[in-house]
């Protein structure tokens, strides 16, 4: 059974600081996703990581994947208040389709001025 | 282009009542799935479908039925609602393989 563990689950940080969210998973996977959710809203896709060493960046967010360590990171650079949200990683087992994903519990991020 | 449309957005049921959450997508996606989101639990897969006529169970299927008679629609049925089914339900779809899921806006269900 695939297990996905995110940490931290809650993070309060100040604007301008850097921080990293970690996503560990328990079995072989060939795809990993990062999603953002604002309160009361649906999930918005941020990144798809498909291979070992993959790195993707969008604005102040950068995601990476190490399939050997079964670890993905979401790095926030010089945080701004607009990045306050809950961030989920989701992992698909190797050979499966994108529909049957296992999600982490989410990291609730608050960025204070 | 409407994407993934879920109805209703809010619903209150009494224990034992039945209802159907509707999900429709207009993107000709093969894969559709239902997740439930509970506080502190992330999203958990209920059922999914890889195409019309094909469905399978996810992590938490008990108490829910699905069918996929067309590519566009993937309804989720609660036959006898229980308080433990109080949750926010999300329908999602993707064209195939490793593509990104597109989520609906969610349906908030309360079972009293």
Interface residues (C-beta under 8 A of the other chain):
Chain A: X4 X9 X30 X31 X33 X41 X42 X43 X45 X48 X50 X88 X90 X92 X97 X98 X99 X100 X101 X102 X103 X104 X105 X106
Chain B: X31 X32 X33 X35 X40 X41 X42 X43 X44 X45 X48 X49 X50 X56 X58 X59 X90 X92 X93 X94 X96 X97 X98 X99 X100 X101 X102 X103 X104 X105 X106
